[in-house]
Structure formats: structure tokens, C-alpha cells
Amino acid sequence: MNFQYGGFGKGTVALAAVVLLLAGTGCGGAGETGTARKFLSIGTAPQGGAFYPVGGAIAEAMNRHGGDWGWQVTAEATKGTQENIRRLGTGELELALANAAITYFAVRGEAGWDHAYPLRSIMTLAPNVALFVTVTGSGVNTLADLKGRRVVVGPDGAGFHFFITPLLQAHGVSYDDFTPLYNTQFGAVDMLSNGSAAAAFLGGAVPTASITQAATSMKRKLHFVPLDHQRRAELVEHYPFFRPATIPAGTYRGMDKDYEGLDVGSMHLITLESADEELIYRITKTIYENREEVTKGHRAGRAINPKNVIRDTGTPFHPGAIRFYREIGIWPEESDAAH
């Protein structure tokens, strides 16, 4: 199958030369190295989604258990992944939560990014399982049926097109084939309910609150638009940020059988390639060793487990994170992510 979006194997343009202002090892407090306390900001997303509370839970765990290492961490509400990546590039943020699909293209300077960003992953977090939802009788039974319709494709500027575009393209559909509408997930549910949209792209952690609301509030039964099994497999093969994800039958009212869908880009914690190795090692260690506390702040913390945190989504891991994962014996020595 010929995928045109994003491309593979292209040479990246020159990386932006950005250096974090982290003195010495970048990890010591006044009692250890004599350096001043480091104030670290984690870029998240607008309140209402998962990024903000997850970032807050990570910051709280870091402050509670890593204070002797000389940092004070704050979770900062932002507009989301695209803003976070740009602000990492300018040095305004030291850490950020991001959607792995968006980061994938930013690292390569593709799909609309003006240059390649020198980003590195610290850990892969919770999956983002999203799908097109409609109501029975709408006439939208497959993705091809989106053509000529009004379709909600996420909030304006949120970057959903980075993963929706290749998903649609694999099924022979483009944004030019329908009228894209921009709204929040709950706003999209309202548009489905009043008939101003024929379908909406909804999702996140399972179960997703917006889909649950739609399933319980709609007068008509929901239809979960299926993916073609072959196209789904091809997407997973071509893009490392795509991953098979099954939503069990009964998760939502009207979902009578398992839905074979996709993780369209997991949440992950990222930093700059130039971030100090010792600092990132200690950040990784603190978060991982206190993952149960992060989970108390948000259930997405359950994704901080030996199998998931090292999962390659197409963005190289930072050497400081790799060092910790090797130390505890979970890093695969032949991993393609170690570059």
C-alpha cells in the first residue's frame, strides 16, 4: 500500500541548537552540589482532558520523592502537544506530555512542521484509543461513508490531523472528501445529538467519558465505525505510533461485540535531546519508582509498567532514561528506540 503522509527514511533537516540551562549535572540541590534549586515545568494541555491531571500527578510525585535532588516541578496547562513541542524547542519547558503521533512527525520535520525538533522520549504512557462514532441510521457505516458529510475531527489546533490523516488515507478518504468541523469531545457529542454532525472522532483512555455520555444520552443507538482489518494492519506496520487496541464488548452501551481499533498515539513524556543525562536519569527513576503514587492521581499511571514505558512509538529515547531502564533490566539491548 502506498502511504503518502509523512514519509519514511527521509533525511531530517538540521536540528535546532537548544541547550537547557542546567548547571553541572543538573540534578543537585544546595545540599549536594551547591547549585541553586532547579525549577522544572511540565507542559500538559487544557484542563478537562487527561494530560493536565497526569502531569500534575507526575509533578507531585517528583516533588514529594525527589526534593533532595534539587528540583521544584510544576505542571503547566498549555494548548497541548503542538505548543509543548514548540516551547521545548525555545527552552520555555524542560519536560512535556505529548501525543506520540504528533511527536513522530515533529522529530522528522514532516507533515507541516517547519523543521525537525530534537526531541527524546522519557517514557511511554497511556494509550489513546480513538474512533469515529455516529448514530444508527445516519448512513455512515464505513469510513468511506464519511464522504460528503459533516464530521467533527477534534478541537481546532489540537493536532488530531497528524493521526486522523493517515488513518483516513489508508481507507481511501481525505479531509477534502468531507466537511471537517472542530469542537471539543463533549461539544462533538452535542453535535451528534442535534444532527449538525454525521460523525465524530472521539477517544482517549478507555472508557472515554465523551463516548460514555453519547451512548447513554442519545435517543438512537451508537454505531462504532469499523476499521478495515487489512488497512489497520498496514497502518501498524508503517507507523510505530499506531498500535492495535481492542475495546471489549459492553464497554459502551450499544457496543455488542469487541471493537478492533487503534491506539492512535499514546501519551508520552518527552524532553530535548540536549537535556542533561543525569537529570533525566533521576527524573525517570523518581517517576518509575513512585508510579503507584502517580496512579492515585490519575489511573493513566497504570501505564507506567515495565512493558509499556519502554515501548517504541517512533521517537528515540533519551540516554538518561535508557540508562535507568538498563539498570533495572527492562531495556531490550537490541531496541531500535536506542538511537
C-alpha positions in Angstrom: 0.0 0.0 0.0 1.3 3.5 -0.9 1.3 5.8 2.1 1.9 9.5 1.2 1.5 11.2 4.6 4.7 11.9 6.5 7.0 9.5 4.6 9.8 7.2 5.7 13.5 7.3 5.6 13.8 10.9 4.7 16.8 12.9 5.9 15.9 15.3 8.6 16.8 18.9 8.4 19.3 20.4 10.8 18.3 20.1 14.4 17.6 23.2 16.3 20.5 24.1 18.6 18.9 24.4 22.0 20.6 23.9 25.3 18.8 23.6 28.6 20.2 25.9 31.3 21.1 23.1 33.7 24.3 23.7 35.6 26.8 20.9 36.5 25.0 17.6 36.5 21.7 19.4 36.5 20.4 17.4 39.5 21.9 18.6 42.7 20.2 20.7 45.3 22.1 23.2 47.5 22.9 20.4 50.0 24.6 18.2 47.3 26.4 20.4 44.8 25.9 23.9 45.9 23.8 24.7 42.9 20.5 26.5 43.1 17.2 24.7 43.1 16.0 23.8 39.6 12.5 24.9 38.6 11.2 22.5 36.1 7.9 22.9 34.1 5.9 20.0 32.6 3.8 21.2 29.7 0.4 19.4 29.7 -2.8 20.5 27.9 -6.0 22.4 28.7 -7.9 21.3 31.8 -10.6 18.8 31.0 -8.5 16.1 29.4 -6.1 13.5 30.8 -2.8 15.4 30.1 -3.3 18.0 32.8 -4.1 15.7 35.8 -1.5 13.2 34.7 1.1 16.0 34.5 0.0 17.2 38.0 0.3 13.7 39.4 3.8 13.3 37.9 4.9 16.7 39.3 3.5 15.9 42.7 5.4 12.5 42.9 8.6 14.2 41.7 8.4 16.9 44.3 7.5 14.6 47.1 10.2 12.0 46.4 12.9 13.9 44.5 13.2 17.1 46.5 16.7 16.2 47.7 17.9 16.3 44.1 17.2 20.0 43.9 14.1 20.5 41.8 10.7 22.0 42.1 8.3 20.8 39.4 5.2 22.4 38.2 2.6 21.1 35.8 1.6 23.9 33.4 -1.7 24.0 31.5 -1.0 24.6 27.8 -2.8 24.2 24.5 -1.4 20.7 24.1 1.2 18.7 22.2 2.0 21.2 19.4 2.5 24.1 21.8 4.5 21.9 24.2 6.9 20.8 21.4 7.5 24.4 20.3 8.1 25.6 23.8 10.5 22.8 24.5 12.3 24.0 21.4 12.6 27.5 22.8 13.6 26.4 26.2 10.4 27.5 27.9 9.7 24.0 29.1 12.0 21.3 30.3 9.5 18.4 30.1 6.2 17.9 28.3 3.4 15.4 27.8 2.7 14.8 24.1 0.8 12.6 21.7 3.3 10.2 20.2 1.9 10.6 16.7 2.5 14.3 16.7 5.9 13.9 18.2 6.8 11.4 15.5 6.3 13.9 12.7 7.9 16.8 14.7 11.1 14.8 15.2 11.3 14.3 11.5 10.3 17.8 10.5 7.4 16.4 8.4 3.7 16.8 7.9 3.7 20.5 8.3 6.5 21.0 10.9 8.9 23.7 9.8 12.0 21.9 11.0 13.0 18.7 12.8 12.8 19.1 16.6 15.5 17.4 18.7 13.1 15.6 21.0 13.6 12.5 23.0 11.2 10.2 24.9 11.5 9.6 28.6 8.6 7.1 28.9 5.6 5.9 27.0 2.4 6.4 29.0 -1.3 5.7 28.5 -2.8 4.7 25.1 -5.1 7.0 23.2 -7.8 4.7 21.7 -10.0 6.8 19.3 -12.6 6.0 16.7 -15.3 7.5 14.5 -18.7 7.4 16.2 -22.1 8.0 14.7 -25.7 7.1 15.3 -27.6 4.3 13.7 -29.5 5.4 10.6 -27.0 8.2 9.8 -25.9 6.4 6.7 -22.3 6.3 7.9 -21.5 2.6 8.1 -17.9 2.6 7.0 -15.1 5.2 6.8 -15.8 5.6 3.1 -19.3 6.8 4.0 -17.8 9.9 5.6 -17.5 11.4 2.1 -19.9 14.3 1.6 -20.7 14.5 5.4 -20.1 16.9 8.2 -17.6 15.3 10.6 -16.1 16.5 13.9 -12.3 15.9 13.8 -11.4 17.4 17.2 -10.6 20.8 18.7 -9.2 23.4 16.3 -5.4 23.4 16.7 -5.2 20.2 18.8 -3.2 18.4 16.1 -5.6 15.5 15.6 -4.9 15.6 11.9 -1.5 14.1 12.5 -3.1 10.7 13.2 -6.5 11.1 11.5 -4.9 11.9 8.1 -3.0 8.6 7.8 -5.9 6.7 9.3 -8.3 8.1 6.7 -5.8 7.8 3.8 -5.4 4.1 4.5 -9.2 3.8 3.9 -9.2 5.9 0.8 -10.6 9.1 2.4 -9.1 12.6 2.8 -10.2 15.8 4.6 -11.2 17.1 1.2 -13.9 14.5 0.9 -16.0 15.8 3.8 -16.6 19.0 5.8 -14.4 19.0 8.8 -15.9 20.5 12.0 -13.8 21.5 15.0 -15.1 21.1 18.6 -14.3 19.5 21.9 -15.3 15.9 22.5 -18.3 16.9 24.6 -19.2 19.5 22.0 -19.0 16.8 19.4 -21.5 14.7 21.3 -23.9 17.7 21.3 -23.4 18.0 17.5 -24.2 14.3 17.0 -27.2 14.6 19.2 -28.8 17.6 17.3 -27.8 16.3 13.9 -25.4 19.0 13.0 -22.6 16.4 12.5 -22.9 13.0 11.0 -20.0 11.5 12.8 -17.3 12.5 15.3 -13.8 11.3 16.1 -13.8 10.5 19.9 -11.5 8.8 22.2 -8.7 8.7 24.8 -8.3 6.4 27.8 -10.9 3.6 27.8 -13.6 4.1 28.7 -13.8 7.6 27.3 -16.2 9.9 29.1 -17.5 11.6 25.9 -18.4 8.2 24.3 -20.0 7.0 27.5 -22.1 10.2 27.6 -23.1 9.8 23.9 -24.0 6.1 24.5 -26.2 6.9 27.4 -27.8 10.2 26.3 -28.6 9.6 22.6 -32.1 8.6 21.7 -30.6 6.4 18.9 -28.1 3.6 19.4 -24.5 4.5 18.6 -22.6 2.9 15.6 -18.9 2.5 16.1 -17.5 2.8 12.6 -15.2 -0.2 12.0 -11.7 -0.2 10.5 -10.8 -2.5 7.7 -8.6 -5.3 9.2 -6.0 -5.2 6.4 -5.7 -1.4 6.4 -5.4 -1.5 10.2 -2.6 -4.0 10.0 -0.8 -1.9 7.3 -1.1 1.3 9.5 0.5 -0.6 12.4 3.3 -1.8 10.1 4.1 1.6 8.6 3.7 3.9 11.6 5.2 2.9 15.0 2.8 5.2 16.9 -0.2 3.1 15.7 -0.9 0.0 17.8 -3.8 -2.5 17.8 -6.2 -1.8 20.6 -9.4 -3.8 21.3 -12.3 -2.2 23.2 -14.2 -5.0 24.9 -17.8 -5.6 24.1 -20.0 -3.9 26.7 -17.6 -1.1 27.4 -20.2 1.3 26.0 -23.9 0.9 25.7 -24.6 -0.5 22.2 -21.1 -2.0 21.8 -22.3 -5.5 21.4 -19.0 -7.1 20.3 -15.3 -6.3 20.7 -14.2 -3.3 18.7 -10.9 -3.9 16.9 -9.5 -0.4 16.9 -6.2 1.5 17.2 -4.1 3.3 19.8 -3.7 6.4 17.6 -0.8 7.8 19.5 0.0 7.1 23.2 0.7 9.9 25.7 4.4 10.1 26.4 6.7 12.2 28.5 9.3 14.0 26.3 12.3 16.3 26.7 15.1 17.7 24.5 18.0 15.6 23.2 20.3 18.1 24.9 18.8 17.6 28.4 21.4 16.6 30.9 21.7 12.8 31.1 22.0 12.6 34.9 18.9 14.8 35.3 16.8 12.7 33.0 18.1 9.5 34.7 16.9 10.8 38.1 13.6 12.0 36.7 12.9 8.7 35.1 13.9 6.8 38.3 11.7 9.0 40.5 8.6 8.7 38.4 9.0 4.9 37.8 9.7 4.1 41.4 6.7 6.1 42.5 4.3 5.0 39.8 1.7 3.8 42.3 1.5 7.3 43.6 1.1 8.7 40.1 -1.7 6.2 39.6 -3.5 7.6 42.7 -3.5 11.0 40.9 -4.8 9.5 37.7 -5.4 5.9 36.6 -3.3 6.5 33.5 -0.4 6.0 35.8 -1.0 2.3 35.5 0.7 2.5 32.1 4.0 3.2 34.0 4.9 -0.5 33.9 7.9 -2.5 32.7 6.4 -3.5 29.4 4.8 -0.2 28.4 7.3 2.6 29.4 9.9 1.4 27.0 7.5 0.8 24.1 8.9 2.4 20.9 6.5 4.9 19.3 9.0 6.3 16.8 10.7 8.9 18.9 14.2 8.0 20.2 14.6 7.6 23.9 16.8 9.9 25.9 20.1 8.3 27.1 19.3 9.1 30.7 16.1 7.2 30.5 17.7 4.3 28.7 20.4 4.2 31.4 17.7 3.7 34.1 15.8 1.1 32.2 19.0 -0.9 31.6 19.9 -0.6 35.2 16.6 -2.3 36.3 16.8 -4.8 33.5 13.9 -3.9 31.3 15.6 -2.3 28.3 15.9 -4.5 25.3 19.5 -4.3 24.2 18.7 -4.6 20.5 15.9 -2.0 20.7 15.6 0.3 17.7 14.5 3.0 20.0 18.0 3.4 21.4 19.3 5.9 18.9 
